[in-house]
């Protein structure tokens, strides 16, 4: 099924409505209100309960694993229900630009000083939430503390600071966007918008949806921004195109290789310490 099969454009849900595509997983598509967009001007959001869906961080670099995989390929080869970019990567097309650790495997040990957002999951204690996006410039929040509390962590540029503050200045540059967000019930949100917007305007759109977003980080922009979903009867594959000063058109239809991705896998046994909710 295409995205339009899953959520017809003619019947896009209101901000309060979601289509459940699997237990604890919902898909929504929301029209962008800001003018100047190219294409359909919609934001697609996959929302998942981390008590039922395990968030995974995968990379070809440190694992010596497969390379040249698109989001779709990662999903098929690893049995994932959803896949999105893990973040920007270096010119070697393998190394994540910020800190990245998946379980005991460190993909990049360098902490980027200007990257204030860290998504963490795989808690080491039962009293911690399954998933949380941290702000490194908040008193008491340190990378060492995050790494002690969580098995996996990925550092990226910040879009929205907790508890819902747009941290991107207004600018002329715009691009297709793939983002990771957290809502006020600690759920995981994979976000994709093919139509290009400045990140200030994009953040304003997300916060204006009234879906409880409290934090978000930038994953990738332009033609490399991807979202793949294969859950229940829903099958979608979204790619970006436009990026100021790089590719200023809406013509790209190719899914490009991604060295590092975030994915969601069904938990055979739901985590009793999680939120346990999907509404």
Residue frames as qw, qx, qy, qz and C-alpha x, y, z in Angstrom:
[[0.000, 0.887, 0.462, 0.000, 0.00, 0.00, 0.00],
 [0.355, 0.464, -0.046, 0.810, 1.15, 3.52, -0.67],
 [0.098, -0.150, -0.477, 0.860, 0.88, 6.33, 1.86],
 [0.403, -0.011, -0.160, -0.901, -2.23, 7.55, 0.04],
 [0.613, -0.196, -0.720, -0.260, -3.74, 4.08, 0.41],
 [0.425, -0.238, -0.707, 0.513, -3.07, 4.19, 4.14],
 [0.064, -0.629, -0.396, 0.666, -4.24, 7.77, 4.64],
 [0.391, 0.617, 0.504, 0.461, -6.01, 9.30, 1.63],
 [0.231, 0.058, -0.043, 0.970, -5.20, 12.96, 1.07],
 [0.305, -0.450, -0.400, -0.738, -8.89, 13.70, 0.74],
 [0.701, -0.610, -0.276, -0.244, -9.50, 12.51, 4.28],
 [0.416, 0.364, -0.556, 0.621, -6.44, 13.59, 6.21],
 [0.518, -0.564, -0.612, 0.199, -7.04, 13.18, 9.94],
 [0.186, -0.916, 0.038, -0.355, -7.40, 16.14, 12.23],
 [0.173, 0.620, -0.637, 0.425, -4.59, 16.70, 14.69],
 [0.546, -0.337, 0.584, -0.498, -6.41, 14.67, 17.33],
 [0.933, 0.174, 0.137, -0.285, -7.05, 11.68, 15.05],
 [0.086, -0.547, 0.808, 0.201, -4.66, 8.83, 14.33],
 [0.875, 0.175, -0.304, -0.333, -4.95, 5.64, 12.33],
 [0.621, -0.470, 0.623, -0.069, -3.83, 2.60, 14.32],
 [0.648, 0.502, -0.509, -0.260, -1.80, 0.39, 12.00],
 [0.659, 0.037, -0.722, 0.209, -0.60, -2.08, 14.67],
 [0.610, -0.699, -0.365, 0.082, -1.04, -2.43, 18.44],
 [0.519, -0.687, -0.008, 0.509, 0.63, 0.56, 20.04],
 [0.355, -0.165, 0.418, 0.820, 1.55, 2.10, 16.69],
 [0.329, 0.788, 0.460, -0.244, -0.31, 4.88, 14.86],
 [0.425, 0.122, 0.397, 0.804, 0.16, 6.86, 11.67],
 [0.124, 0.834, 0.383, -0.376, -0.96, 10.43, 11.07],
 [0.441, 0.268, 0.349, 0.782, -0.66, 12.88, 8.19],
 [0.103, -0.787, -0.378, 0.476, -1.13, 16.58, 8.82],
 [0.450, 0.759, 0.229, 0.411, -1.35, 19.50, 6.38],
 [0.486, -0.184, -0.135, 0.844, 1.33, 22.17, 6.76],
 [0.055, 0.885, 0.424, -0.186, -0.15, 25.61, 7.36],
 [0.264, -0.658, 0.229, 0.667, 2.93, 27.69, 6.54],
 [0.642, 0.736, 0.061, -0.207, 2.91, 29.09, 2.98],
 [0.165, 0.805, -0.538, -0.188, 5.61, 28.53, 0.40],
 [0.658, -0.235, 0.715, 0.016, 5.83, 24.77, 0.45],
 [0.388, 0.400, -0.661, -0.503, 6.62, 22.63, -2.57],
 [0.293, -0.031, -0.951, -0.089, 4.60, 19.51, -3.23],
 [0.461, -0.521, -0.675, -0.245, 1.81, 18.23, -1.01],
 [0.078, -0.509, 0.343, -0.785, 2.96, 20.16, 2.08],
 [0.827, -0.430, -0.190, -0.308, 2.13, 17.46, 4.62],
 [0.093, -0.557, 0.755, -0.333, 3.87, 16.14, 7.72],
 [0.847, -0.088, -0.484, -0.201, 3.75, 12.38, 8.21],
 [0.234, -0.559, 0.637, -0.475, 4.20, 11.09, 11.77],
 [0.747, -0.104, -0.655, -0.048, 4.55, 7.54, 13.01],
 [0.370, -0.591, 0.415, -0.584, 3.83, 7.30, 16.76],
 [0.748, 0.004, -0.663, 0.016, 4.84, 4.25, 18.79],
 [0.682, -0.669, 0.139, -0.261, 4.50, 3.15, 22.39],
 [0.295, 0.611, -0.718, 0.156, 8.04, 2.12, 23.49],
 [0.571, -0.258, 0.680, -0.380, 6.56, -0.39, 25.94],
 [0.854, 0.296, 0.391, -0.174, 5.36, -2.38, 22.91],
 [0.726, 0.656, -0.032, 0.202, 7.92, -1.33, 20.30],
 [0.708, -0.480, 0.137, 0.500, 11.65, -1.58, 20.91],
 [0.304, 0.934, -0.161, -0.099, 13.69, 1.28, 19.48],
 [0.868, -0.124, 0.252, 0.410, 16.92, 0.11, 17.84],
 [0.100, 0.902, -0.295, -0.300, 19.97, 1.96, 16.56],
 [0.891, 0.116, 0.362, 0.249, 21.77, 0.28, 13.69],
 [0.155, 0.887, -0.313, -0.302, 24.88, 1.24, 11.76],
 [0.915, 0.376, -0.109, 0.100, 27.08, -0.33, 9.14],
 [0.231, 0.814, -0.446, 0.291, 30.32, 1.30, 10.33],
 [0.294, -0.557, 0.697, -0.343, 31.30, -0.14, 13.72],
 [0.859, -0.006, 0.428, -0.281, 29.45, -3.38, 13.06],
 [0.119, -0.356, 0.801, 0.466, 31.34, -4.03, 9.83],
 [0.520, 0.378, 0.730, -0.232, 27.89, -4.84, 8.57],
 [0.479, 0.523, 0.588, 0.389, 26.10, -4.26, 5.28],
 [0.075, -0.455, 0.039, 0.886, 26.47, -0.97, 3.48],
 [0.115, 0.011, -0.593, -0.797, 24.45, 0.65, 0.73],
 [0.073, -0.466, -0.880, 0.055, 21.11, -0.03, 2.43],
 [0.213, -0.435, -0.189, -0.854, 18.12, 2.29, 2.13],
 [0.440, -0.197, 0.499, -0.720, 15.56, 2.64, 4.94],
 [0.876, 0.113, -0.124, -0.452, 13.47, 0.03, 3.12],
 [0.706, 0.324, -0.619, 0.118, 16.44, -2.34, 2.92],
 [0.009, 0.316, -0.714, 0.624, 17.26, -1.94, 6.60],
 [0.653, -0.097, 0.291, -0.693, 13.64, -2.70, 7.44],
 [0.899, 0.191, -0.268, -0.288, 13.45, -5.82, 5.32],
 [0.617, 0.355, -0.650, 0.266, 16.84, -7.26, 6.31],
 [0.087, 0.201, -0.704, 0.676, 16.39, -6.59, 10.04],
 [0.286, -0.472, -0.831, -0.074, 12.67, -7.28, 10.35],
 [0.089, -0.239, -0.354, 0.900, 11.79, -3.75, 11.44],
 [0.182, 0.703, 0.686, -0.053, 8.28, -2.26, 11.33],
 [0.166, 0.979, 0.108, 0.043, 9.59, 1.28, 10.78],
 [0.716, -0.108, 0.080, 0.685, 12.91, 2.86, 9.85],
 [0.140, 0.985, 0.075, 0.063, 14.16, 6.45, 9.75],
 [0.500, 0.608, -0.361, 0.500, 17.57, 8.13, 9.48],
 [0.692, -0.482, -0.369, 0.391, 19.67, 8.03, 12.65],
 [0.216, -0.874, 0.027, 0.435, 21.27, 11.38, 11.85],
 [0.465, 0.840, -0.268, -0.083, 23.77, 13.05, 9.57],
 [0.917, -0.176, 0.197, 0.298, 26.99, 11.25, 8.67],
 [0.282, -0.709, 0.368, 0.531, 30.54, 12.20, 7.77],
 [0.464, 0.658, -0.393, -0.444, 32.16, 12.28, 4.33],
 [0.051, -0.291, 0.951, 0.091, 33.22, 8.63, 4.74],
 [0.639, -0.083, -0.411, -0.645, 29.49, 7.81, 4.40],
 [0.656, -0.170, -0.729, 0.098, 29.64, 5.67, 7.54],
 [0.364, -0.132, -0.574, 0.721, 30.46, 7.71, 10.65],
 [0.199, -0.839, -0.499, -0.083, 27.64, 9.44, 12.54],
 [0.276, 0.657, -0.125, 0.690, 28.58, 13.08, 13.17],
 [0.415, -0.644, 0.312, -0.562, 27.69, 13.05, 16.89],
 [0.249, -0.297, 0.877, -0.285, 28.02, 10.51, 19.68],
 [0.799, 0.062, -0.303, -0.516, 26.41, 7.17, 18.83],
 [0.085, -0.277, 0.930, -0.225, 26.22, 4.02, 20.94],
 [0.779, -0.068, -0.320, -0.536, 24.01, 1.00, 20.41],
 [0.940, -0.309, -0.143, 0.002, 24.09, -1.31, 23.38],
 [0.700, -0.550, 0.231, 0.391, 27.74, -2.18, 24.00],
 [0.648, 0.298, 0.370, 0.595, 28.82, -1.08, 20.54],
 [0.086, -0.779, -0.043, 0.620, 30.18, 2.46, 20.24],
 [0.641, 0.608, 0.359, 0.301, 29.87, 3.74, 16.67],
 [0.329, 0.643, -0.091, 0.686, 31.31, 7.19, 17.42],
 [0.571, -0.469, -0.483, 0.471, 32.73, 8.20, 20.82],
 [0.239, 0.103, -0.016, 0.966, 33.09, 11.89, 19.96],
 [0.015, -0.737, -0.595, 0.319, 30.61, 14.19, 21.67],
 [0.288, 0.500, 0.296, 0.761, 29.83, 17.13, 19.36],
 [0.200, -0.244, -0.440, 0.841, 29.82, 20.29, 21.46],
 [0.260, 0.096, -0.109, -0.955, 27.19, 22.11, 19.40],
 [0.510, -0.198, -0.720, -0.428, 24.77, 19.17, 19.26],
 [0.255, -0.292, 0.524, -0.758, 22.58, 19.69, 22.33],
 [0.820, -0.049, 0.046, -0.568, 20.07, 16.86, 21.77],
 [0.072, 0.292, -0.954, 0.020, 20.59, 13.22, 22.80],
 [0.822, -0.110, -0.181, -0.529, 17.98, 10.51, 22.28],
 [0.036, -0.368, 0.892, -0.260, 18.45, 7.65, 24.73],
 [0.858, -0.092, -0.121, -0.490, 16.76, 4.27, 25.08],
 [0.802, 0.057, -0.569, 0.174, 17.37, 0.85, 26.60],
 [0.356, -0.773, 0.263, -0.454, 17.23, 1.95, 30.27],
 [0.451, 0.278, -0.787, 0.316, 19.59, 0.27, 32.72],
 [0.074, 0.072, 0.750, -0.653, 17.12, 0.65, 35.60],
 [0.004, -0.493, -0.851, -0.180, 13.40, -0.18, 35.76],
 [0.062, -0.739, -0.438, 0.508, 12.45, 3.25, 37.13],
 [0.080, -0.423, 0.328, 0.841, 13.59, 5.04, 33.95],
 [0.672, 0.546, 0.141, -0.479, 11.42, 5.71, 30.89],
 [0.839, 0.181, 0.444, 0.257, 12.08, 3.49, 27.90],
 [0.503, 0.471, 0.291, 0.664, 12.80, 6.49, 25.68],
 [0.186, -0.890, -0.212, 0.358, 13.78, 10.08, 26.33],
 [0.523, 0.619, 0.048, 0.583, 15.28, 12.99, 24.43],
 [0.542, -0.629, -0.207, 0.517, 17.69, 14.94, 26.66],
 [0.251, 0.929, -0.028, 0.270, 18.95, 18.52, 26.39],
 [0.779, 0.000, -0.283, 0.559, 22.68, 18.64, 27.17],
 [0.183, 0.416, -0.161, 0.876, 22.57, 22.34, 28.11],
 [0.603, -0.641, -0.206, -0.428, 20.20, 21.74, 31.02],
 [0.155, -0.614, 0.641, -0.433, 21.81, 21.83, 34.50],
 [0.653, -0.239, 0.647, -0.312, 22.41, 18.32, 35.82],
 [0.900, 0.382, 0.181, -0.103, 22.18, 16.64, 32.41],
 [0.113, -0.697, 0.642, 0.297, 25.49, 15.19, 31.23],
 [0.701, 0.357, -0.545, -0.289, 26.51, 12.67, 28.62],
 [0.177, 0.266, -0.897, 0.306, 28.13, 10.52, 31.32],
 [0.428, 0.055, 0.625, -0.651, 24.85, 10.39, 33.27],
 [0.745, 0.341, -0.113, -0.562, 22.86, 9.54, 30.15],
 [0.586, 0.389, -0.705, -0.093, 25.28, 6.74, 29.22],
 [0.047, -0.175, 0.873, -0.452, 25.10, 5.34, 32.73],
 [0.522, 0.193, 0.509, -0.657, 21.31, 5.23, 32.59],
 [0.780, 0.490, 0.107, -0.375, 20.78, 4.06, 28.99],
 [0.765, -0.094, 0.545, 0.331, 22.38, 1.39, 26.82],
 [0.489, 0.419, 0.485, 0.592, 21.84, 3.27, 23.56],
 [0.048, -0.813, -0.174, 0.554, 22.20, 6.95, 22.74],
 [0.529, 0.408, 0.401, 0.626, 22.42, 9.07, 19.60],
 [0.180, -0.625, -0.134, 0.748, 23.38, 12.76, 19.54],
 [0.366, 0.525, 0.534, 0.552, 21.97, 15.15, 16.94],
 [0.021, 0.205, 0.019, 0.978, 21.18, 18.80, 16.30],
 [0.078, 0.426, 0.737, -0.518, 18.28, 19.99, 18.42],
 [0.050, -0.464, -0.539, -0.702, 15.01, 21.18, 16.95],
 [0.495, -0.662, -0.195, -0.528, 12.75, 21.49, 19.99],
 [0.189, 0.281, -0.722, 0.603, 13.94, 21.83, 23.58],
 [0.409, -0.480, -0.771, 0.089, 11.95, 20.33, 26.42],
 [0.380, 0.298, 0.851, -0.205, 9.16, 21.10, 27.22],
 [0.422, 0.682, 0.580, 0.142, 8.25, 22.38, 23.75],
 [0.082, -0.852, 0.083, 0.510, 10.53, 25.33, 22.91],
 [0.734, 0.645, 0.101, 0.188, 11.42, 26.08, 19.28],
 [0.558, -0.651, 0.232, 0.459, 15.21, 26.40, 19.31],
 [0.590, 0.215, 0.461, 0.626, 15.85, 27.02, 15.60],
 [0.003, -0.550, -0.033, 0.834, 16.29, 30.65, 14.50],
 [0.615, 0.704, 0.270, -0.231, 14.48, 31.99, 11.46],
 [0.295, -0.454, 0.598, 0.591, 16.49, 31.57, 8.26],
 [0.557, 0.491, -0.275, -0.611, 16.13, 31.34, 4.50],
 [0.181, 0.291, -0.926, -0.159, 17.55, 27.83, 4.16],
 [0.776, -0.006, 0.295, -0.558, 14.95, 25.07, 3.89],
 [0.219, 0.305, -0.903, -0.208, 14.85, 21.38, 3.14],
 [0.806, -0.214, -0.455, -0.312, 12.89, 18.15, 3.27],
 [0.200, -0.564, 0.612, -0.518, 13.12, 16.85, 6.83],
 [0.769, -0.209, -0.604, -0.018, 13.36, 13.63, 8.81],
 [0.147, -0.564, 0.451, -0.676, 13.14, 14.14, 12.59],
 [0.504, -0.237, -0.807, 0.199, 12.81, 12.22, 15.84],
 [0.283, -0.502, 0.122, -0.808, 10.45, 13.51, 18.53],
 [0.236, -0.197, -0.870, 0.386, 9.10, 12.62, 21.96],
 [0.333, -0.592, -0.339, -0.651, 5.62, 13.47, 23.19],
 [0.311, -0.521, 0.410, -0.681, 4.31, 14.17, 26.67],
 [0.915, -0.219, 0.179, -0.287, 3.59, 10.46, 27.18],
 [0.380, -0.580, 0.691, 0.207, 7.17, 9.47, 26.34],
 [0.834, 0.363, 0.417, -0.003, 6.19, 7.95, 23.01],
 [0.434, -0.250, 0.529, 0.685, 8.53, 7.72, 20.02],
 [0.509, 0.764, 0.242, -0.314, 7.64, 9.84, 16.98],
 [0.508, -0.025, 0.537, 0.673, 9.24, 9.35, 13.56],
 [0.259, 0.806, 0.238, -0.476, 8.54, 12.51, 11.56],
 [0.469, 0.043, 0.562, 0.680, 8.92, 13.15, 7.81],
 [0.322, 0.815, 0.242, -0.416, 8.08, 16.11, 5.59],
 [0.671, 0.262, 0.431, 0.543, 9.03, 16.05, 1.92],
 [0.182, 0.894, 0.209, 0.353, 8.01, 19.65, 1.28],
 [0.571, 0.117, -0.304, 0.753, 10.87, 21.97, 2.24],
 [0.294, -0.909, -0.189, -0.227, 10.59, 24.40, 5.12],
 [0.140, 0.617, -0.541, 0.555, 12.99, 26.27, 7.34],
 [0.479, -0.155, -0.814, 0.289, 13.50, 24.39, 10.59],
 [0.104, 0.068, 0.408, -0.904, 12.02, 27.33, 12.52],
 [0.589, 0.047, -0.184, -0.785, 8.79, 27.03, 10.53],
 [0.628, 0.002, -0.767, -0.129, 8.89, 23.23, 10.70],
 [0.237, -0.077, -0.761, 0.599, 9.15, 23.38, 14.49],
 [0.328, 0.082, 0.216, -0.916, 6.26, 25.81, 14.67],
 [0.665, 0.022, -0.490, -0.563, 4.16, 23.39, 12.61],
 [0.532, -0.049, -0.828, 0.172, 4.99, 20.47, 14.90],
 [0.081, -0.123, -0.620, 0.771, 4.21, 22.42, 18.05],
 [0.410, 0.094, -0.013, -0.907, 1.01, 23.75, 16.49],
 [0.496, -0.057, -0.788, -0.361, -0.35, 20.26, 15.88],
 [0.566, -0.403, 0.321, -0.644, -1.32, 19.98, 19.56],
 [0.907, 0.010, -0.408, -0.102, -0.14, 16.38, 19.81],
 [0.742, -0.665, 0.085, 0.010, 2.00, 16.89, 22.90],
 [0.774, 0.377, -0.203, 0.467, 5.48, 17.12, 21.36],
 [0.501, -0.854, 0.018, 0.142, 7.96, 18.10, 24.07],
 [0.341, -0.654, 0.532, 0.416, 11.32, 17.53, 22.35],
 [0.841, 0.513, 0.172, 0.008, 12.67, 16.84, 18.87],
 [0.403, -0.581, 0.487, 0.513, 15.98, 16.44, 17.07],
 [0.554, 0.670, -0.291, -0.399, 17.03, 16.83, 13.46],
 [0.847, -0.105, 0.504, 0.133, 17.99, 13.59, 11.76],
 [0.455, -0.015, 0.578, 0.678, 18.52, 14.45, 8.10],
 [0.340, 0.697, 0.159, -0.611, 17.48, 16.92, 5.42],
 [0.284, 0.557, -0.528, -0.575, 17.14, 16.96, 1.65],
 [0.734, 0.230, -0.499, -0.398, 17.08, 13.88, -0.60],
 [0.356, 0.196, -0.878, 0.253, 18.53, 11.59, 2.09],
 [0.392, -0.107, 0.523, -0.749, 15.61, 12.12, 4.50],
 [0.467, -0.032, -0.799, -0.378, 13.62, 8.87, 4.57],
 [0.527, -0.141, 0.584, -0.601, 10.82, 7.08, 6.39],
 [0.462, 0.057, -0.818, -0.339, 9.85, 3.46, 5.82],
 [0.543, -0.141, 0.540, -0.627, 6.89, 1.74, 7.48],
 [0.543, 0.040, -0.770, -0.331, 5.79, -1.88, 7.19],
 [0.159, -0.013, 0.781, -0.604, 3.27, -2.57, 9.94],
 [0.556, 0.389, 0.576, -0.456, 0.01, -4.46, 9.67],
 [0.631, 0.541, 0.514, 0.211, -1.29, -3.86, 6.16],
 [0.117, 0.978, -0.034, -0.170, 0.46, -0.50, 5.81],
 [0.756, -0.015, 0.256, 0.602, 3.49, -0.18, 3.56],
 [0.216, 0.974, 0.065, -0.003, 4.97, 3.26, 2.87],
 [0.710, -0.116, 0.106, 0.687, 8.32, 4.59, 1.76],
 [0.101, 0.983, 0.151, -0.029, 8.89, 8.33, 1.84],
 [0.683, 0.005, 0.069, 0.727, 11.96, 10.17, 0.53],
 [0.072, -0.824, -0.111, 0.550, 13.00, 13.80, 0.57],
 [0.639, 0.568, 0.284, 0.434, 14.22, 15.98, -2.28],
 [0.179, 0.884, 0.020, 0.432, 14.70, 19.74, -1.83],
 [0.646, -0.554, -0.138, 0.507, 17.65, 21.27, 0.02],
 [0.139, 0.985, -0.037, -0.094, 18.77, 24.88, -0.35],
 [0.049, 0.824, -0.547, -0.142, 22.10, 25.23, -2.20],
 [0.387, -0.273, 0.876, 0.090, 22.25, 21.48, -2.79],
 [0.072, 0.253, 0.871, 0.416, 19.20, 20.27, -4.68],
 [0.237, 0.288, 0.275, -0.886, 16.55, 22.90, -5.20],
 [0.503, 0.031, -0.545, -0.670, 13.80, 20.81, -6.79],
 [0.698, -0.116, 0.478, -0.520, 11.07, 18.31, -5.94],
 [0.710, 0.409, -0.447, -0.359, 12.18, 15.74, -8.51],
 [0.073, 0.388, -0.906, 0.155, 14.01, 13.16, -6.40],
 [0.865, -0.144, -0.107, -0.469, 12.26, 9.79, -6.15],
 [0.731, 0.235, -0.610, 0.195, 15.27, 7.64, -5.28],
 [0.730, -0.679, 0.049, -0.064, 15.90, 6.28, -1.79],
 [0.368, 0.721, -0.532, 0.249, 19.59, 6.83, -1.07],
 [0.745, -0.072, -0.599, 0.286, 21.79, 4.53, 1.05],
 [0.400, -0.797, 0.153, -0.426, 21.79, 5.26, 4.79],
 [0.474, 0.333, -0.742, 0.337, 24.72, 4.04, 6.91],
 [0.078, -0.065, -0.760, 0.642, 22.92, 4.56, 10.24],
 [0.414, -0.389, -0.477, -0.671, 19.23, 4.19, 11.06],
 [0.337, -0.089, 0.651, -0.674, 16.71, 4.08, 13.86],
 [0.454, -0.101, -0.754, -0.463, 14.19, 1.27, 13.72],
 [0.586, -0.231, 0.397, -0.667, 11.21, -0.10, 15.63],
 [0.405, 0.076, -0.901, -0.132, 10.75, -3.78, 16.39],
 [0.713, -0.439, -0.236, -0.492, 7.77, -5.42, 18.06],
 [0.164, -0.422, 0.776, -0.438, 8.41, -6.58, 21.63],
 [0.501, -0.125, -0.835, -0.193, 7.30, -10.18, 22.00],
 [0.444, -0.561, -0.627, 0.307, 6.68, -9.42, 25.67],
 [0.003, 0.856, 0.115, 0.503, 5.55, -5.82, 26.35],
 [0.354, 0.222, -0.520, 0.745, 7.67, -3.97, 28.88],
 [0.381, -0.670, -0.634, 0.062, 5.63, -3.81, 32.12],
 [0.367, -0.523, -0.206, 0.741, 7.48, -0.64, 33.11],
 [0.175, 0.151, 0.413, 0.881, 6.49, 1.24, 29.96],
 [0.308, 0.044, 0.096, -0.945, 3.57, 3.50, 29.29],
 [0.212, 0.233, 0.946, -0.070, 1.39, 0.70, 27.98],
 [0.361, 0.688, 0.405, -0.482, -0.78, 3.19, 26.11],
 [0.391, 0.102, 0.604, 0.687, -1.31, 3.98, 22.45],
 [0.090, 0.785, 0.564, 0.241, -4.02, 6.64, 22.38]]
